[in-house]
């Protein structure tokens, strides 16, 4: 079910982008902009404007539906809870070596000899 709603949601998004790009840049998009509707406060509803509103409402509805579906499918436990409290094993140290830095009592480091 979630995949179907997601597919419809993506198609609506692409259609909404296409319809918005087809509209006039001045005064044609969602009743905004100048020309025609400035004095009256309401511009004429064109076919593209109505389609834009319809696609926007459908897009928001599918967004809310996807949110509800994702919440229903979500588990109540955290990812940290599912690890079982195990820790990763430490890497074995080489024999005779320490992972700590040299201390005051250790022998000074000498550069390798070049023969």
Phi and psi in degrees as GROMACS dihedral restraints (atoms count N, CA, C in turn):
[ dihedral_restraints ]
;  ai    aj    ak    al  type     phi  dphi    fc
    3     4     5     6     1   -65.1    20    10
    4     5     6     7     1   -36.7    20    10
    6     7     8     9     1   -66.7    20    10
    7     8     9    10     1   -36.4    20    10
    9    10    11    12     1   -66.2    20    10
   10    11    12    13     1   -46.1    20    10
   12    13    14    15     1   -65.0    20    10
   13    14    15    16     1   -37.7    20    10
   15    16    17    18     1   -65.6    20    10
   16    17    18    19     1   -39.9    20    10
   18    19    20    21     1   -64.2    20    10
   19    20    21    22     1   -44.0    20    10
   21    22    23    24     1   -62.8    20    10
   22    23    24    25     1   -39.3    20    10
   24    25    26    27     1   -62.1    20    10
   25    26    27    28     1   -44.0    20    10
   27    28    29    30     1   -66.9    20    10
   28    29    30    31     1   -39.1    20    10
   30    31    32    33     1   -64.7    20    10
   31    32    33    34     1   -41.5    20    10
   33    34    35    36     1   -62.4    20    10
   34    35    36    37     1   -39.6    20    10
   36    37    38    39     1   -62.5    20    10
   37    38    39    40     1   -45.3    20    10
   39    40    41    42     1   -65.9    20    10
   40    41    42    43     1   -40.3    20    10
   42    43    44    45     1   -65.8    20    10
   43    44    45    46     1   -39.3    20    10
   45    46    47    48     1   -64.6    20    10
   46    47    48    49     1   -40.6    20    10
   48    49    50    51     1   -62.5    20    10
   49    50    51    52     1   -45.2    20    10
   51    52    53    54     1   -63.0    20    10
   52    53    54    55     1   -42.8    20    10
   54    55    56    57     1   -67.7    20    10
   55    56    57    58     1   -39.1    20    10
   57    58    59    60     1   -66.0    20    10
   58    59    60    61     1   -38.6    20    10
   60    61    62    63     1   -70.1    20    10
   61    62    63    64     1   -24.1    20    10
   63    64    65    66     1   -77.5    20    10
   64    65    66    67     1   -18.0    20    10
   66    67    68    69     1   -75.3    20    10
   67    68    69    70     1   158.9    20    10
   69    70    71    72     1   -65.1    20    10
   70    71    72    73     1   149.0    20    10
   72    73    74    75     1   -78.7    20    10
   73    74    75    76     1   -21.7    20    10
   75    76    77    78     1  -119.4    20    10
   76    77    78    79     1   109.6    20    10
   78    79    80    81     1    81.9    20    10
   79    80    81    82     1    -1.3    20    10
   81    82    83    84     1  -100.3    20    10
   82    83    84    85     1   -16.1    20    10
   84    85    86    87     1   -99.9    20    10
   85    86    87    88     1   110.1    20    10
   87    88    89    90     1    55.5    20    10
   88    89    90    91     1    29.0    20    10
   90    91    92    93     1    76.5    20    10
   91    92    93    94     1    12.0    20    10
   93    94    95    96     1  -101.8    20    10
   94    95    96    97     1   166.2    20    10
   96    97    98    99     1    97.0    20    10
   97    98    99   100     1  -178.4    20    10
   99   100   101   102     1   -97.0    20    10
  100   101   102   103     1   170.2    20    10
  102   103   104   105     1    87.4    20    10
  103   104   105   106     1   118.7    20    10
  105   106   107   108     1    85.5    20    10
  106   107   108   109     1   -53.9    20    10
  108   109   110   111     1  -101.5    20    10
  109   110   111   112     1     7.7    20    10
  111   112   113   114     1   -72.3    20    10
  112   113   114   115     1   -43.8    20    10
  114   115   116   117     1   -77.5    20    10
  115   116   117   118     1   -43.8    20    10
  117   118   119   120     1   -82.1    20    10
  118   119   120   121     1   -19.9    20    10
  120   121   122   123     1    82.7    20    10
  121   122   123   124     1    -5.9    20    10
  123   124   125   126     1  -141.2    20    10
  124   125   126   127     1   124.8    20    10
  126   127   128   129     1   -94.6    20    10
  127   128   129   130     1   164.9    20    10
  129   130   131   132     1   -67.9    20    10
  130   131   132   133     1   136.8    20    10
  132   133   134   135     1   -82.5    20    10
  133   134   135   136     1   111.8    20    10
  135   136   137   138     1   -87.3    20    10
  136   137   138   139     1   169.6    20    10
  138   139   140   141     1   -64.4    20    10
  139   140   141   142     1   -40.6    20    10
  141   142   143   144     1   -66.4    20    10
  142   143   144   145     1   -33.6    20    10
  144   145   146   147     1   -65.6    20    10
  145   146   147   148     1   -41.3    20    10
  147   148   149   150     1   -67.4    20    10
  148   149   150   151     1   -40.1    20    10
  150   151   152   153     1   -64.5    20    10
  151   152   153   154     1   -39.3    20    10
  153   154   155   156     1   -61.7    20    10
  154   155   156   157     1   -46.3    20    10
  156   157   158   159     1   -62.4    20    10
  157   158   159   160     1   -42.2    20    10
  159   160   161   162     1   -62.8    20    10
  160   161   162   163     1   -45.1    20    10
  162   163   164   165     1   -65.2    20    10
  163   164   165   166     1   -37.7    20    10
  165   166   167   168     1   -65.5    20    10
  166   167   168   169     1   -41.8    20    10
  168   169   170   171     1   -65.6    20    10
  169   170   171   172     1   -42.3    20    10
  171   172   173   174     1   -65.0    20    10
  172   173   174   175     1   -37.8    20    10
  174   175   176   177     1   -63.5    20    10
  175   176   177   178     1   -44.2    20    10
  177   178   179   180     1   -66.9    20    10
  178   179   180   181     1   -38.2    20    10
  180   181   182   183     1   -64.4    20    10
  181   182   183   184     1   -41.9    20    10
  183   184   185   186     1   -70.2    20    10
  184   185   186   187     1   -30.9    20    10
  186   187   188   189     1   -63.7    20    10
  187   188   189   190     1   -45.1    20    10
  189   190   191   192     1   -66.3    20    10
  190   191   192   193     1   -40.1    20    10
  192   193   194   195     1   -61.5    20    10
  193   194   195   196     1   -43.2    20    10
  195   196   197   198     1   -63.7    20    10
  196   197   198   199     1   -36.3    20    10
  198   199   200   201     1   -65.6    20    10
  199   200   201   202     1   -43.0    20    10
  201   202   203   204     1   -66.3    20    10
  202   203   204   205     1   -43.0    20    10
  204   205   206   207     1   -64.1    20    10
  205   206   207   208     1   -40.3    20    10
  207   208   209   210     1   -65.6    20    10
  208   209   210   211     1   -36.5    20    10
  210   211   212   213     1   -68.5    20    10
  211   212   213   214     1   -37.5    20    10
  213   214   215   216     1   -69.0    20    10
  214   215   216   217     1   -33.6    20    10
  216   217   218   219     1   -84.5    20    10
  217   218   219   220     1   -10.5    20    10
  219   220   221   222     1   -73.8    20    10
  220   221   222   223     1   143.2    20    10
  222   223   224   225     1   -85.7    20    10
  223   224   225   226     1   159.7    20    10
  225   226   227   228     1   -88.2    20    10
  226   227   228   229     1    -2.3    20    10
  228   229   230   231     1  -103.5    20    10
  229   230   231   232     1   159.5    20    10
  231   232   233   234     1   -90.3    20    10
  232   233   234   235     1   161.8    20    10
  234   235   236   237     1   -64.2    20    10
  235   236   237   238     1   -34.6    20    10
  237   238   239   240     1   -66.7    20    10
  238   239   240   241     1   -35.0    20    10
  240   241   242   243     1   -68.2    20    10
  241   242   243   244     1   -27.4    20    10
  243   244   245   246     1   -81.5    20    10
  244   245   246   247     1    -8.3    20    10
  246   247   248   249     1   -75.5    20    10
  247   248   249   250     1   -17.7    20    10
  249   250   251   252     1    78.3    20    10
  250   251   252   253     1    10.1    20    10
  252   253   254   255     1    76.4    20    10
  253   254   255   256     1    11.8    20    10
  255   256   257   258     1   -81.8    20    10
  256   257   258   259     1   150.3    20    10
  258   259   260   261     1  -114.4    20    10
  259   260   261   262     1   157.4    20    10
  261   262   263   264     1   -72.4    20    10
  262   263   264   265     1   141.2    20    10
  264   265   266   267     1   -68.8    20    10
  265   266   267   268     1   145.5    20    10
  267   268   269   270     1   -75.4    20    10
  268   269   270   271     1   150.1    20    10
  270   271   272   273     1   -72.4    20    10
  271   272   273   274     1   135.5    20    10
  273   274   275   276     1   -69.0    20    10
  274   275   276   277     1   141.2    20    10
  276   277   278   279     1   -83.9    20    10
  277   278   279   280     1   152.5    20    10
  279   280   281   282     1   -67.2    20    10
  280   281   282   283     1   145.1    20    10
  282   283   284   285     1   -61.1    20    10
  283   284   285   286     1   134.6    20    10
  285   286   287   288     1    81.5    20    10
  286   287   288   289     1     2.8    20    10
  288   289   290   291     1  -117.0    20    10
  289   290   291   292     1   154.1    20    10
  291   292   293   294     1  -115.6    20    10
  292   293   294   295     1   146.5    20    10
  294   295   296   297     1   -83.8    20    10
  295   296   297   298     1    -5.8    20    10
  297   298   299   300     1   -85.6    20    10
  298   299   300   301     1   153.5    20    10
  300   301   302   303     1   -68.5    20    10
  301   302   303   304     1   158.1    20    10
  303   304   305   306     1   -63.2    20    10
  304   305   306   307     1   140.5    20    10
  306   307   308   309     1   -97.5    20    10
  307   308   309   310     1  -170.7    20    10
  309   310   311   312     1   -71.1    20    10
  310   311   312   313     1   -31.9    20    10
  312   313   314   315     1   -84.9    20    10
  313   314   315   316     1    -6.2    20    10
  315   316   317   318     1   -79.5    20    10
  316   317   318   319     1   159.6    20    10
  318   319   320   321     1   -68.9    20    10
  319   320   321   322     1   144.9    20    10
  321   322   323   324     1   -68.0    20    10
  322   323   324   325     1   148.6    20    10
  324   325   326   327     1   -75.8    20    10
  325   326   327   328     1   133.5    20    10
  327   328   329   330     1  -114.3    20    10
  328   329   330   331     1   143.5    20    10
  330   331   332   333     1   -70.1    20    10
  331   332   333   334     1   153.6    20    10
  333   334   335   336     1   -66.1    20    10
  334   335   336   337     1   150.1    20    10
  336   337   338   339     1   -83.3    20    10
  337   338   339   340     1   145.5    20    10
  339   340   341   342     1  -107.5    20    10
  340   341   342   343     1   109.9    20    10
